[in-house]
Amino acid sequence: MAESSEGLGTVPEHERILQEIESTDTACVGPTLRSVYDDQPNAHKKFMEKLDACIRNHDKEIEKMCNFHHQGFVDAITELLKVRTDAEKLKVQVTDTNRRFQDAGKEIIIQTEDIIRCRIQQRNIITVVEKLQLCLPVLEMYSKLKEQMDAKRYYSALKTMELLENVYFPRVSQYRFCQLMIENLPKLREDIKEISMSDLKDFLESIRKHSDKIGETAMKQAQQQKIFSVALQKQNNVKFGKNMYINHDRIPEEKNEIVLKYVLEEEDENEEEVLTVQDLVDFSPVYRCLHIYSVLGDEETFENYYRKQRKKQARLVLQPQSNMHETVDGYRRYFTQIVGFFVVEDHILHVTQGLVTRAYTDELWNMALSKIIAVLRAHSSYCTDPDLVLELKNLIVIFADTLQGYGFPVNRLFDLLFEIRDQYNETLLKKWAGVFRDIFEEDNYSPIPIVSEEEYKIVISKFPFQDPDLEKQSFPKKFPMSQSVPHIYIQVKEFIYASLKFSESLHRSSTEIDDMLRKSTNLLLTRTLSSCLLNLIRKPHMGLAELVQIIINTTHLEQACKYLEDFITNITNISQETVHTTRLYGLSTFKDARHAAEGEIYTKLNQKIDEFVQLADYDWTMSEPDGRASGYLMDLINFLRSIFQVFTHLPGKVAQTACMSACQHLSTSLMQMLLDSELKQISMGAVQQFNLDVIQCELFASSEPVPGFQGDTLQLAFIDLRQLLDLFMVWDWSTYLADYGQPASKYLRVNPNTALILLEKMKDTSKKNNIFAQFRKNDRDKQKLIETVVKQLRSLVNGMSQHT
């Protein structure tokens, strides 16, 4: 039962396998048959049985079908046999017809073959033409590239390369020549980079060599523009006011119009000659190189190289020559090179996109400005010529104005100009010190003689002198000052003009310029002129008359200071009533000079007195006086009278002080003569002779050699001598000793020590001349009196010493 049931389950499976074998392709039979062997045991045998049964069934069906169609097949064979004869006839006919056709179509075949061959050639030609038409534009563009390379049109060549790579080469990339071209393009690009970089190097070298010419042209244009602007300002009476005085004369207003006309004519003449930086420099290498590197995508490399090289050139340009300070051409060459450098950079900044930036140029300018200021500060310190310093200032102003016009900040340069201004003033002061010395050397130190109205007007035009009394006097007459006064006044004005020249174009207000002029003029007066006057006064060869004239001169120069202030006011149009207006220090300057001259007068007068006193030749042992004053003293008094007559032009106080000083010095000298330690003995006759000389001195003092003394003021200079001599002349020792120390004493000015010294000298003389005095009672009494007085005087002197 189990086998039967197992057999029943296997039969449907075998049927399914047979259906798959019959319905599927023979290639798929293998897996189907494999399933037979993978089945249950004895399945193969059963499958074979089933397969045999199936084959027998199919054979039976085939046999049935053949039997069914056998009559039709027989009939068909019969029909074929009937048409066999006709088919043979038809074959013969067809063969014959074919032979005739073959014979007739040989030429056609030949012609057809020719046509086919031509068609093939035509097709090939068309293909070639098409390919050539595809390749020709590539070849033409490449040829154009070669021409552009030969013509050095590198930027266009790069654009052509881009077109070839992006448009033309993809069309013919399959051809070998295209690959060769593609491989050649990088080399061409490198060649273009090298060539353009070489052109850039040549350009950089060229502008380095020609930067001074570029800067000179730019500075010249800036200067012409400035001259034109100044001329317009002068025409409108803007620059420094309208009223300018020179030697008290107005500058004609027509002068401004003449200047403007000249400038306009010069501008018209030079209008066609105005050159720009583009006219002087070919910037095409920079443009080409920039465009080339931009196209190649290496713009940053180019920018870095350009900036690095320009910084190196900037350092070279900023390096001055060692002898630059010797001539203005050295400074001009230095400035023009710098201007040329930055004019080129400014042009590059504005015509290129990103090659240089404003930040880069500002950094470069700040670096350059620091170097320029350091160089100018160092080299200008060697300049001793004010004209050279002024030319340097003008160059700096033009330099600053030029670069300011290109947008570079120049405030630090104008700050530097203020430092150079101080140096300029110093060089001016040194120059004018020499001028003043020459004026003083050439002066004769005597009043200026005038013999005609013309000469009078000439002096008045040079120096603002006003004296109604002098104007009323008839010719010939004399100005109280000497020739040096108008010359000095003119030179002070010239100094103001010279100082003003530096202040021009500094973009400062009139108030600042006014302050500059006044300060520099004060320096001239207080330092230079004052120093020259003091040196002049202290010269050994200056006599009393010359010193008196110097005092008179300084008085008039002091009075002229207010005219100098007016002169500066007329230049700057700044009123002296302005709160911050600086005043001229002429008062103190000339006052100090006068004091020095007065002191020198006193010194020289005393020296002259000493010279006369040294001529004294007293016989200190004479028994009787000569009866008249000594000759040296009379000569001295006559000299003093003549000198004090010269002092009539001096201020009264100066003359009085000089006279009093002379009398006091004479009195002191005479007193020292009596008390000289080398003088051992003095006789009464010598004292009487000395008294005669002192009387002459007193007579001279009472004659009022200089007016202005009250009463016996001048005679008081000899009061010490008078009381001392009176004491010895009248021999009134009892009164002296009794009244000593009393305010009402007759001999109040006699010092006990002085009296003791003189008395001892007379005692020694008395002993020597009176050998036999001890035999005469009067002489003995006198000798005892002298000794008694000497003892009393010594006790007074000792008491004074102990009290002290």
FENMO-V302715 format. One record per residue. N is the residue number from 1. RES is the residue in three letters. NEAR is the number of other ideal C-beta (glycine too) atoms within 12 Angstrom. Layout:
BEGIN
n=(N,N)
res=(RES,RES)
near=(NEAR,NEAR)
END
This chain:
BEGIN
n=(1,2,3,4,5,6,7,8,9,10,11,12,13,14,15,16,17,18,19,20,21,22,23,24,25,26,27,28,29,30,31,32,33,34,35,36,37,38,39,40,41,42,43,44,45,46,47,48,49,50,51,52,53,54,55,56,57,58,59,60,61,62,63,64,65,66,67,68,69,70,71,72,73,74,75,76,77,78,79,80,81,82,83,84,85,86,87,88,89,90,91,92,93,94,95,96,97,98,99,100,101,102,103,104,105,106,107,108,109,110,111,112,113,114,115,116,117,118,119,120,121,122,123,124,125,126,127,128,129,130,131,132,133,134,135,136,137,138,139,140,141,142,143,144,145,146,147,148,149,150,151,152,153,154,155,156,157,158,159,160,161,162,163,164,165,166,167,168,169,170,171,172,173,174,175,176,177,178,179,180,181,182,183,184,185,186,187,188,189,190,191,192,193,194,195,196,197,198,199,200,201,202,203,204,205,206,207,208,209,210,211,212,213,214,215,216,217,218,219,220,221,222,223,224,225,226,227,228,229,230,231,232,233,234,235,236,237,238,239,240,241,242,243,244,245,246,247,248,249,250,251,252,253,254,255,256,257,258,259,260,261,262,263,264,265,266,267,268,269,270,271,272,273,274,275,276,277,278,279,280,281,282,283,284,285,286,287,288,289,290,291,292,293,294,295,296,297,298,299,300,301,302,303,304,305,306,307,308,309,310,311,312,313,314,315,316,317,318,319,320,321,322,323,324,325,326,327,328,329,330,331,332,333,334,335,336,337,338,339,340,341,342,343,344,345,346,347,348,349,350,351,352,353,354,355,356,357,358,359,360,361,362,363,364,365,366,367,368,369,370,371,372,373,374,375,376,377,378,379,380,381,382,383,384,385,386,387,388,389,390,391,392,393,394,395,396,397,398,399,400,401,402,403,404,405,406,407,408,409,410,411,412,413,414,415,416,417,418,419,420,421,422,423,424,425,426,427,428,429,430,431,432,433,434,435,436,437,438,439,440,441,442,443,444,445,446,447,448,449,450,451,452,453,454,455,456,457,458,459,460,461,462,463,464,465,466,467,468,469,470,471,472,473,474,475,476,477,478,479,480,481,482,483,484,485,486,487,488,489,490,491,492,493,494,495,496,497,498,499,500,501,502,503,504,505,506,507,508,509,510,511,512,513,514,515,516,517,518,519,520,521,522,523,524,525,526,527,528,529,530,531,532,533,534,535,536,537,538,539,540,541,542,543,544,545,546,547,548,549,550,551,552,553,554,555,556,557,558,559,560,561,562,563,564,565,566,567,568,569,570,571,572,573,574,575,576,577,578,579,580,581,582,583,584,585,586,587,588,589,590,591,592,593,594,595,596,597,598,599,600,601,602,603,604,605,606,607,608,609,610,611,612,613,614,615,616,617,618,619,620,621,622,623,624,625,626,627,628,629,630,631,632,633,634,635,636,637,638,639,640,641,642,643,644,645,646,647,648,649,650,651,652,653,654,655,656,657,658,659,660,661,662,663,664,665,666,667,668,669,670,671,672,673,674,675,676,677,678,679,680,681,682,683,684,685,686,687,688,689,690,691,692,693,694,695,696,697,698,699,700,701,702,703,704,705,706,707,708,709,710,711,712,713,714,715,716,717,718,719,720,721,722,723,724,725,726,727,728,729,730,731,732,733,734,735,736,737,738,739,740,741,742,743,744,745,746,747,748,749,750,751,752,753,754,755,756,757,758,759,760,761,762,763,764,765,766,767,768,769,770,771,772,773,774,775,776,777,778,779,780,781,782,783,784,785,786,787,788,789,790,791,792,793,794,795,796,797,798,799,800,801,802,803,804)
res=(MET,ALA,GLU,SER,SER,GLU,GLY,LEU,GLY,THR,VAL,PRO,GLU,HIS,GLU,ARG,ILE,LEU,GLN,GLU,ILE,GLU,SER,THR,ASP,THR,ALA,CYS,VAL,GLY,PRO,THR,LEU,ARG,SER,VAL,TYR,ASP,ASP,GLN,PRO,ASN,ALA,HIS,LYS,LYS,PHE,MET,GLU,LYS,LEU,ASP,ALA,CYS,ILE,ARG,ASN,HIS,ASP,LYS,GLU,ILE,GLU,LYS,MET,CYS,ASN,PHE,HIS,HIS,GLN,GLY,PHE,VAL,ASP,ALA,ILE,THR,GLU,LEU,LEU,LYS,VAL,ARG,THR,ASP,ALA,GLU,LYS,LEU,LYS,VAL,GLN,VAL,THR,ASP,THR,ASN,ARG,ARG,PHE,GLN,ASP,ALA,GLY,LYS,GLU,ILE,ILE,ILE,GLN,THR,GLU,ASP,ILE,ILE,ARG,CYS,ARG,ILE,GLN,GLN,ARG,ASN,ILE,ILE,THR,VAL,VAL,GLU,LYS,LEU,GLN,LEU,CYS,LEU,PRO,VAL,LEU,GLU,MET,TYR,SER,LYS,LEU,LYS,GLU,GLN,MET,ASP,ALA,LYS,ARG,TYR,TYR,SER,ALA,LEU,LYS,THR,MET,GLU,LEU,LEU,GLU,ASN,VAL,TYR,PHE,PRO,ARG,VAL,SER,GLN,TYR,ARG,PHE,CYS,GLN,LEU,MET,ILE,GLU,ASN,LEU,PRO,LYS,LEU,ARG,GLU,ASP,ILE,LYS,GLU,ILE,SER,MET,SER,ASP,LEU,LYS,ASP,PHE,LEU,GLU,SER,ILE,ARG,LYS,HIS,SER,ASP,LYS,ILE,GLY,GLU,THR,ALA,MET,LYS,GLN,ALA,GLN,GLN,GLN,LYS,ILE,PHE,SER,VAL,ALA,LEU,GLN,LYS,GLN,ASN,ASN,VAL,LYS,PHE,GLY,LYS,ASN,MET,TYR,ILE,ASN,HIS,ASP,ARG,ILE,PRO,GLU,GLU,LYS,ASN,GLU,ILE,VAL,LEU,LYS,TYR,VAL,LEU,GLU,GLU,GLU,ASP,GLU,ASN,GLU,GLU,GLU,VAL,LEU,THR,VAL,GLN,ASP,LEU,VAL,ASP,PHE,SER,PRO,VAL,TYR,ARG,CYS,LEU,HIS,ILE,TYR,SER,VAL,LEU,GLY,ASP,GLU,GLU,THR,PHE,GLU,ASN,TYR,TYR,ARG,LYS,GLN,ARG,LYS,LYS,GLN,ALA,ARG,LEU,VAL,LEU,GLN,PRO,GLN,SER,ASN,MET,HIS,GLU,THR,VAL,ASP,GLY,TYR,ARG,ARG,TYR,PHE,THR,GLN,ILE,VAL,GLY,PHE,PHE,VAL,VAL,GLU,ASP,HIS,ILE,LEU,HIS,VAL,THR,GLN,GLY,LEU,VAL,THR,ARG,ALA,TYR,THR,ASP,GLU,LEU,TRP,ASN,MET,ALA,LEU,SER,LYS,ILE,ILE,ALA,VAL,LEU,ARG,ALA,HIS,SER,SER,TYR,CYS,THR,ASP,PRO,ASP,LEU,VAL,LEU,GLU,LEU,LYS,ASN,LEU,ILE,VAL,ILE,PHE,ALA,ASP,THR,LEU,GLN,GLY,TYR,GLY,PHE,PRO,VAL,ASN,ARG,LEU,PHE,ASP,LEU,LEU,PHE,GLU,ILE,ARG,ASP,GLN,TYR,ASN,GLU,THR,LEU,LEU,LYS,LYS,TRP,ALA,GLY,VAL,PHE,ARG,ASP,ILE,PHE,GLU,GLU,ASP,ASN,TYR,SER,PRO,ILE,PRO,ILE,VAL,SER,GLU,GLU,GLU,TYR,LYS,ILE,VAL,ILE,SER,LYS,PHE,PRO,PHE,GLN,ASP,PRO,ASP,LEU,GLU,LYS,GLN,SER,PHE,PRO,LYS,LYS,PHE,PRO,MET,SER,GLN,SER,VAL,PRO,HIS,ILE,TYR,ILE,GLN,VAL,LYS,GLU,PHE,ILE,TYR,ALA,SER,LEU,LYS,PHE,SER,GLU,SER,LEU,HIS,ARG,SER,SER,THR,GLU,ILE,ASP,ASP,MET,LEU,ARG,LYS,SER,THR,ASN,LEU,LEU,LEU,THR,ARG,THR,LEU,SER,SER,CYS,LEU,LEU,ASN,LEU,ILE,ARG,LYS,PRO,HIS,MET,GLY,LEU,ALA,GLU,LEU,VAL,GLN,ILE,ILE,ILE,ASN,THR,THR,HIS,LEU,GLU,GLN,ALA,CYS,LYS,TYR,LEU,GLU,ASP,PHE,ILE,THR,ASN,ILE,THR,ASN,ILE,SER,GLN,GLU,THR,VAL,HIS,THR,THR,ARG,LEU,TYR,GLY,LEU,SER,THR,PHE,LYS,ASP,ALA,ARG,HIS,ALA,ALA,GLU,GLY,GLU,ILE,TYR,THR,LYS,LEU,ASN,GLN,LYS,ILE,ASP,GLU,PHE,VAL,GLN,LEU,ALA,ASP,TYR,ASP,TRP,THR,MET,SER,GLU,PRO,ASP,GLY,ARG,ALA,SER,GLY,TYR,LEU,MET,ASP,LEU,ILE,ASN,PHE,LEU,ARG,SER,ILE,PHE,GLN,VAL,PHE,THR,HIS,LEU,PRO,GLY,LYS,VAL,ALA,GLN,THR,ALA,CYS,MET,SER,ALA,CYS,GLN,HIS,LEU,SER,THR,SER,LEU,MET,GLN,MET,LEU,LEU,ASP,SER,GLU,LEU,LYS,GLN,ILE,SER,MET,GLY,ALA,VAL,GLN,GLN,PHE,ASN,LEU,ASP,VAL,ILE,GLN,CYS,GLU,LEU,PHE,ALA,SER,SER,GLU,PRO,VAL,PRO,GLY,PHE,GLN,GLY,ASP,THR,LEU,GLN,LEU,ALA,PHE,ILE,ASP,LEU,ARG,GLN,LEU,LEU,ASP,LEU,PHE,MET,VAL,TRP,ASP,TRP,SER,THR,TYR,LEU,ALA,ASP,TYR,GLY,GLN,PRO,ALA,SER,LYS,TYR,LEU,ARG,VAL,ASN,PRO,ASN,THR,ALA,LEU,ILE,LEU,LEU,GLU,LYS,MET,LYS,ASP,THR,SER,LYS,LYS,ASN,ASN,ILE,PHE,ALA,GLN,PHE,ARG,LYS,ASN,ASP,ARG,ASP,LYS,GLN,LYS,LEU,ILE,GLU,THR,VAL,VAL,LYS,GLN,LEU,ARG,SER,LEU,VAL,ASN,GLY,MET,SER,GLN,HIS,THR)
near=(7,9,13,10,10,17,21,14,18,26,21,13,24,32,20,21,33,29,15,21,26,19,13,17,12,13,9,16,18,15,17,26,23,14,22,29,18,15,22,20,13,16,25,21,18,26,30,19,19,27,22,16,18,22,17,14,17,16,14,14,14,14,14,13,14,15,13,12,14,14,12,14,15,13,13,14,14,13,14,14,13,12,15,14,12,14,15,12,13,14,15,14,14,14,14,14,15,14,14,13,14,14,13,12,16,14,12,14,15,12,13,14,15,14,14,14,14,14,14,14,14,14,14,14,14,14,14,15,14,15,20,17,16,23,25,18,20,31,25,19,31,31,19,23,34,21,16,24,27,16,14,20,23,38,29,24,36,34,24,35,36,21,25,34,26,14,18,30,32,16,23,28,20,14,20,12,18,26,14,17,29,24,13,22,30,15,16,29,28,19,25,35,30,19,26,39,29,20,27,35,21,20,30,34,18,24,37,26,20,25,36,28,27,39,38,31,30,42,39,28,31,33,32,27,23,28,27,26,23,24,27,22,22,29,23,16,18,16,28,33,24,22,20,30,25,21,24,22,12,15,23,14,17,13,19,25,18,17,24,25,19,18,27,20,15,19,23,15,13,20,14,8,15,19,19,18,34,19,17,27,33,19,30,23,30,38,27,32,40,35,28,39,33,25,26,31,14,23,22,16,21,32,26,18,25,36,27,18,25,35,25,19,31,35,19,23,36,30,19,28,20,13,14,29,28,18,21,25,20,28,37,28,25,40,46,33,38,48,45,39,44,48,42,46,45,32,30,38,30,20,21,27,15,21,32,33,19,19,13,27,33,20,20,34,34,21,22,38,32,19,24,39,28,20,30,38,27,20,30,39,20,24,31,20,22,33,20,29,38,34,27,43,41,31,39,46,35,35,44,38,34,37,37,28,23,34,19,33,20,33,18,26,36,28,21,31,38,25,26,36,39,24,33,40,36,28,33,39,33,26,28,37,29,20,28,38,25,18,31,35,20,15,28,18,32,24,28,33,19,27,15,14,15,12,21,26,16,20,34,24,18,30,36,29,33,15,21,8,11,23,17,9,15,12,16,16,22,24,34,31,40,35,30,39,40,31,29,46,38,32,35,43,35,28,38,43,28,31,41,36,30,38,38,30,30,30,22,24,17,28,22,22,33,36,26,34,43,37,29,39,41,33,33,40,42,28,27,33,44,35,27,36,42,29,22,36,37,20,22,13,14,28,23,36,28,28,39,39,38,44,44,38,45,44,29,35,42,33,25,33,35,19,32,40,35,24,35,43,32,31,34,37,25,28,18,24,10,20,10,16,23,26,24,36,25,35,25,21,34,34,25,25,38,36,26,29,40,33,23,33,37,31,24,31,38,29,21,30,37,23,17,32,32,15,20,31,17,32,22,31,23,24,18,15,24,21,12,14,28,32,20,26,36,23,22,35,31,19,26,37,24,17,33,39,20,31,37,23,26,35,25,17,19,35,35,28,29,41,40,32,33,43,44,29,30,40,36,23,34,38,32,23,34,36,27,20,11,11,25,20,27,35,31,32,27,34,37,30,34,39,35,28,40,39,29,31,43,30,22,32,35,20,20,22,33,32,18,23,25,12,11,16,21,36,29,22,33,37,27,31,41,31,30,37,38,29,37,36,25,19,20,23,33,17,21,33,28,15,19,29,18,13,9,11,19,24,32,22,26,35,25,32,21,28,38,31,29,39,40,28,33,41,32,24,29,30,23,18,23,23,11,11,21,16,10,13,11,13,19,18,14,23,26,18,23,32,22,19,32,28,20,24,31,21,18,27,24,16,16,17,12,9,9,8)
END
